[in-house]
Amino acid sequence: MDPIEPLINAFHAEGRPRVWSLVVTIFGDAVLHRGGRIATLRLQELLERVGIEAGALRTALSRLTSDGWVQRDREGRNSFYRLSKSGQAEITQAAIDIYAAPREGKVEQWVMARGKAAPAKGISVAPHLWLIPADRAPEMPDHICLAGALTSFPQASAERVLTPDHRAALEALEADVNALKGVMLTPLDAMAARMLLIHRWRRIVLRYPDVPAELMPADAEIPNPRKMVADAYGALVPASENWLGSGDETTPPDSYGFSSRFQ
């Protein structure tokens, strides 16, 4: 049996893959810290492992090039892609949230914000009312804000923090992580699993607020999703980095904060 088949099936079950988005995930997670470029053939090998055809990859790379995300280099018959400066800047900024360390202990100080529009990182607890950990709160000039300790949090409010879509995304994430437990993976399999895991996690982080465990509803299956992802990611790194290191990308994997991801 294919050890990563559950992840591949779950990925394709979500509909027609947005291959360009998956390629952005690869660049941010596996290319940037290894010199910033990757051979087209290596990308093709990785994506074919999860059922993405070469034609779909070519279309995605063409789109990313025209949109200014990546640049193409040629060396003889070989072609390589690297992030543009603007693409690198966007990915580096997103990585701050994607690879942030799991929170240890409860949030000591909160900001409560009231306004018309949801603030960045805001956790909805009542109509037009959001909570945000004080150490991650953005500037909110259009909101009324109060800061302090959270002394109580009723279950009725906890039931609001996960929308149905957010809950479904976390359940799919848990299924991916559980499918990887106890399986033996080749370097290519580990890199493919890491790609699919971080692609799913990246979409969750960019779409939904990071909810600390103490605000999770009582029936939440995963009280600390970030810790779960961090543990699964750490288990995949050694073998997946072996696959990356076996190609043309020989830069030591310790740039752009790689060694401190989830730390």
N, C-alpha and C positions, 0 to 999 in steps of 0.2 A: 504493500500500500504506500502511496505517496505520503510522506510525513507532513507535508504542508498543504495537502489537498483541502482540508477544512477552511484554511485561510483563503486559498485561491477561490474556492467555491463561494465563500461569503463575499469576497470582493466582486465577483462577476454577478452575483445575485442582486446587487444593488442597482443594476442597470448598465447601460453602455458605459464603459470606463472613460473617464476624462483623462486620457493618456498624458496630455500636457501637464496636468496637475500632478500626476504621479511622477513625471520626470522632474518637476520642481522639488518634490519630496526627496528624490534621489540626490539631486545636486546639493540640497541643504544638509541632508543627513550623511551622505557618503562620499561626496566629491569635494566640497569646499575645503575640508580639513586635510585633503590629500593633494594639494597643489591647485585645486580649482578647475581641473579639466579631466575629461574622460573620453576614451575612444568610443566612436559610434558602435563598433562591434561589441564592446563590453556592455554598453547600454542595451544593445539588442539581445545579447546572451541573457542578461538579467531579466528583461521584460518577457522574453520568450518563455522563461521558466514559469511565469505566472499567466501564460496564455495570451500575451499581447503580440500581435503579428508585426513584422518588420515594416509593413506599409503604414500601420497606425503610428509607429514610432517616428517614421519620416515626416508624417503629417504634423505630429506634435512638435517636433524639432523645428519644422518650418514656421509654425505658428509662433513658437517662443522666440525664434530669431527675428521675425517681422515685428513682434511686440517689444523687442529690445531686451529680452531676458537673457539670452545667450548669444555667443558669437562662435562662428565656425572657423577652425584652422585646418589646413591640409599639410601633410608631410608625406610626399610621395603619393602612394595609393591610399594611405590611411587618412581618415578624417577624425577630428577631435572637436568637442564642444566645451566651451568654458562659459562661466557666468559673466555677463557684462557688469560694469561697475554698479549700475542701478539695480540689477538683479541681485548682485551680491549684497548690496545695502539692505534690500527688502528682506532677504532670507536671513541675514544676520540679526535684524531687528526682531523678526518672528521667532528666531531661535531662543531669545530671552525667555519667552513664555513657554515655548514647547519643551525646553530642557531645564526649566526651573526645578530646584530641588523639592522633594516632597516636604510638606510642612511637618515639623515635629512639635507635638503638643497643640494646645488650643490657641486660637487667636486671642491675644491679650487686649488689643484695642481695635475698635471698629469705627467706621464712618457710616452714619445713616444719612442717606440723601433722598430728598423729595423733590420731584419736578415732573415735567411733562414727558421727557424722553429718557430712555434707559441710558445711564452713564456707562462708559467703558468699564468692564469687569464687575458691573453691578449685579447683585443677586436679588432677584425680585422676591419680596416677602409679603407684599400687600400692593394693591393698586397704586401706582405712582410712587412706590416706596422701595428703596434698595439698600442693601447692606454691602459694604466693601471692606476687606481687611485694611486697616489704616496704613500698613506698610506697602500696600499696592494701590492705594487710591490715587486716581488721576486728579488733575485740576477740574473743578466742577463749578464754574462761575454762574451757571444757569440753574443751579439747584440750591435748596436750603439744606445745609449740612450740619450734623451734630457728631461729635467724636466722643468716645468713651468705651467703657466695658459693657459687654452684653450680659445682663443679669438674668434674663429669662428668654426662652424662645419656644412658644407654643407649637404643638404638632400641626395645627392648622396653617401656620406660616411655613413650617418645614415642608408641607405637602406642595407648596407653590414653587419651591426652588428648582425642581426638575420638571421641565416641560415634557410632554409625551415624546417629542423628538429627541430631547436630551437623554431621557431615560433609555430609549431604544438604542441610541448610539453607545451608551455605556454598557448595555447588555451585549451588544455585538462585540465591543472591545473585550469584555470578559470572556466571551466564547472563543475569541482568537487566542487570548492568553492561555486559557485552559487547554486548548488544542495543542499547545506547544509543550505542555508539561510532560516530562519523561520521554520525549522523542529524541532520537539521535539524528543530527543533521550534518550534511556535508557543508563545506564552506559556501558553496553556491546556494544551497537550501537555506542556510542561516542568513545569508544576505537578502534573499528573497523574503524570508519571514520578517526580518528586521524592517525591510522596506514597507511591507504591508502593514505591520504593526504601527510604525511611525506615521504612515500615511493616514491611517484611521485616527490616531491620536492627534495629529496635526489638525485635522478637520474639526475634531471636538474642541481643541483648545482655541481655535480661531473663531468658532461659532458660538460657544457657550461659556458662561462664567466658570471659574475654578472654584468649586464649592467645598469649603473645609468640612471635615468629618462631622463636626458638632452641629452643622446646619442640615445635614442629610436627613431625609425623611426616614422613619423607622423601618420602612420596608425596602429601603435601597439595598440592592445586592452588593454593591461595592462602596464601602464607606470612604476609601481612600484610593481613587483611580490612579492618581499620579504615582503613588508608591507601587501599585501593581505594575504599571508600565515600566517604571524604573527598574524593578527587579527582573522583568522579562527582557528588557533591553540589555541589561548587564550580562545576562546569560547568553545572549546572542552575539555580543560584541567580539569575543575572541575569534570564533570561527569565521564570522562575516568579515572581520578585518584581514584575516588570512586570504580570503578571496580577493578583496580589494588590493592587497599587497602583492598578489601574484600577477597583476597586470602591469600597465605602463605607468600607473600612478604610484610613484615610489616615495613621495614626501612622507616623513614620519607622521603618524596620526596623533599629533599633539598640538596642532594649530587651531585657531578659532575656537578655543575653549573646549576641544573635544574631550580631553581627559577629565574635565570637571562637569560633564553633562549629568544632570540629575543629582549632583553632589551639593 
